[in-house]
């Protein structure tokens, strides 16, 4: 058999000379005048792991944004923010993102060709074929993205298919080197 206990709640007016209230109040005031915090609550393992991860991502992002390599700058236009979340793309899309592939500018960069031009006469780099090559216009007109924010090109699944088609067409258009 359990014994019932009754609890009575009373209102205690503050600052009226009640000894326990006055003592608690004086300790609270003393704590606010100390120059240093004496005890810092410990962080959980998860909190520490998240803090370390956030710092690592911040360092990675700073390095990514300040990279000076040509390919790094090209890819950063398309993927401006680093992420620990893996994305899987077909190899033609990876070629588009990295600037590596059967593009005249890529061949010239690595000494495989002297001709940097697309058959239309413009510099044949990755973005040329997507943005303004008349030979790829039938696909490029269908690609939907914010012209001021190239990274939005990856936001639509349909665009990935179009980029894949453009890259296949470039493979057929650009001479073997």
C-alpha positions as CSV (number, residue, x, y, z in Angstrom):
1,X,0.0,0.0,0.0
2,X,1.4,3.4,-1.0
3,X,1.4,6.3,1.3
4,X,0.1,9.5,-0.1
5,X,2.1,12.6,0.4
6,X,0.7,16.0,0.1
7,X,2.6,18.9,-1.4
8,X,1.6,22.4,-0.5
9,X,2.6,25.3,-2.7
10,X,3.0,28.8,-1.2
11,X,3.8,32.0,-2.9
12,X,6.9,33.6,-1.4
13,X,7.3,37.3,-2.0
14,X,10.8,38.2,-3.2
15,X,13.1,40.5,-1.2
16,X,11.1,40.5,1.9
17,X,13.6,39.3,4.5
18,X,12.9,35.6,4.2
19,X,16.3,34.1,5.1
20,X,16.4,31.3,2.4
21,X,15.3,33.7,-0.3
22,X,17.8,36.3,0.7
23,X,20.7,33.7,0.8
24,X,19.8,32.4,-2.7
25,X,19.6,36.0,-4.0
26,X,23.0,36.9,-2.5
27,X,24.7,33.9,-4.2
28,X,23.1,34.7,-7.5
29,X,24.5,38.3,-7.3
30,X,27.9,37.0,-6.4
31,X,28.0,34.7,-9.4
32,X,27.3,37.7,-11.8
33,X,30.3,39.6,-10.5
34,X,32.9,36.8,-11.0
35,X,35.4,37.6,-13.8
36,X,35.5,34.0,-15.2
37,X,33.2,31.1,-15.5
38,X,34.4,28.5,-13.1
39,X,32.6,25.5,-14.6
40,X,31.8,25.0,-18.3
41,X,29.3,22.3,-19.0
42,X,30.7,19.4,-20.9
43,X,29.7,18.9,-24.5
44,X,28.3,15.6,-25.7
45,X,30.3,13.5,-28.1
46,X,27.7,14.3,-30.8
47,X,28.1,18.1,-30.1
48,X,31.9,17.8,-30.4
49,X,31.7,15.7,-33.6
50,X,29.3,18.3,-35.1
51,X,31.5,21.2,-34.1
52,X,34.6,19.6,-35.6
53,X,32.7,18.7,-38.8
54,X,31.5,22.3,-39.2
55,X,35.0,23.7,-38.8
56,X,36.3,21.2,-41.4
57,X,33.6,22.1,-43.8
58,X,34.2,25.8,-43.3
59,X,38.0,25.3,-44.0
60,X,37.2,23.2,-47.0
61,X,34.8,25.8,-48.3
62,X,37.3,28.6,-47.9
63,X,39.9,26.6,-49.8
64,X,37.4,25.8,-52.5
65,X,36.4,29.4,-52.9
66,X,40.0,30.7,-53.0
67,X,41.4,28.0,-55.3
68,X,43.3,29.4,-58.3
69,X,43.4,26.3,-60.5
70,X,41.7,26.7,-63.8
71,X,39.6,23.5,-63.4
72,X,38.8,24.5,-59.8
73,X,37.4,27.8,-61.0
74,X,35.3,26.2,-63.7
75,X,33.9,23.6,-61.3
76,X,33.3,26.2,-58.6
77,X,31.0,28.1,-60.9
78,X,28.8,25.0,-61.1
79,X,29.2,23.7,-57.6
80,X,29.9,26.8,-55.4
81,X,29.3,25.1,-52.0
82,X,31.1,22.1,-50.8
83,X,29.1,19.3,-49.2
84,X,29.7,16.0,-47.5
85,X,26.7,14.6,-49.3
86,X,27.7,12.4,-52.2
87,X,26.1,13.0,-55.6
88,X,26.4,10.5,-58.4
89,X,26.6,11.7,-61.9
90,X,27.2,9.8,-65.2
91,X,30.7,10.3,-66.6
92,X,29.6,12.8,-69.2
93,X,28.2,15.0,-66.5
94,X,31.4,14.7,-64.5
95,X,33.3,15.8,-67.7
96,X,31.0,18.8,-67.9
97,X,31.5,19.7,-64.2
98,X,35.3,19.2,-64.3
99,X,36.0,20.6,-67.8
100,X,37.7,17.3,-68.7
101,X,36.5,15.6,-71.8
102,X,36.6,15.8,-75.5
103,X,36.6,19.6,-75.6
104,X,39.1,21.5,-77.8
105,X,40.1,23.8,-74.8
106,X,40.9,20.7,-72.8
107,X,43.0,19.2,-75.6
108,X,45.0,22.4,-76.0
109,X,45.6,22.7,-72.2
110,X,47.2,19.3,-72.1
111,X,49.2,19.7,-75.4
112,X,47.1,17.2,-77.4
113,X,46.0,19.8,-80.0
114,X,46.9,23.3,-81.2
115,X,43.3,24.1,-82.1
116,X,41.2,25.6,-79.2
117,X,38.3,26.4,-81.4
118,X,34.9,24.8,-81.7
119,X,33.9,24.2,-85.4
120,X,31.6,27.3,-84.9
121,X,34.8,29.4,-84.3
122,X,34.5,30.1,-80.6
123,X,36.7,28.8,-77.9
124,X,35.6,25.2,-77.4
125,X,35.3,24.9,-73.6
126,X,32.6,23.1,-71.7
127,X,30.4,26.1,-71.0
128,X,30.6,27.2,-74.7
129,X,28.7,24.1,-75.8
130,X,26.0,24.6,-73.2
131,X,25.6,28.4,-73.3
132,X,26.2,29.6,-76.9
133,X,27.3,27.0,-79.4
134,X,25.0,27.1,-82.5
135,X,25.7,23.4,-83.1
136,X,24.3,22.5,-79.7
137,X,21.5,25.0,-79.7
138,X,18.7,22.4,-80.0
139,X,19.7,21.1,-76.6
140,X,21.0,24.3,-75.0
141,X,17.7,26.1,-75.6
142,X,16.0,23.5,-73.4
143,X,18.4,23.8,-70.5
144,X,16.7,25.7,-67.7
145,X,18.9,27.7,-65.3
146,X,19.5,31.1,-63.9
147,X,21.9,32.8,-66.3
148,X,23.4,34.8,-63.3
149,X,23.9,31.6,-61.2
150,X,25.3,28.8,-63.3
151,X,25.1,26.4,-60.4
152,X,21.3,26.2,-60.9
153,X,21.9,24.1,-64.0
154,X,22.3,21.1,-61.8
155,X,19.0,21.6,-60.0
156,X,16.8,20.0,-62.6
157,X,17.0,16.3,-63.6
158,X,16.0,17.2,-67.2
159,X,19.1,19.4,-67.5
160,X,21.3,16.5,-66.6
161,X,19.9,14.5,-69.5
162,X,20.4,17.5,-71.8
163,X,24.0,18.0,-70.7
164,X,24.6,14.4,-71.3
165,X,23.2,14.7,-74.9
166,X,25.3,17.9,-75.5
167,X,28.4,16.1,-74.3
168,X,27.7,13.1,-76.6
169,X,27.2,15.5,-79.6
170,X,30.5,17.2,-78.8
171,X,32.2,13.8,-78.8
172,X,30.9,13.3,-82.3
173,X,31.7,16.8,-83.5
174,X,35.2,17.3,-82.1
175,X,37.9,15.4,-84.2
176,X,39.7,12.5,-82.5
177,X,43.0,13.6,-81.1
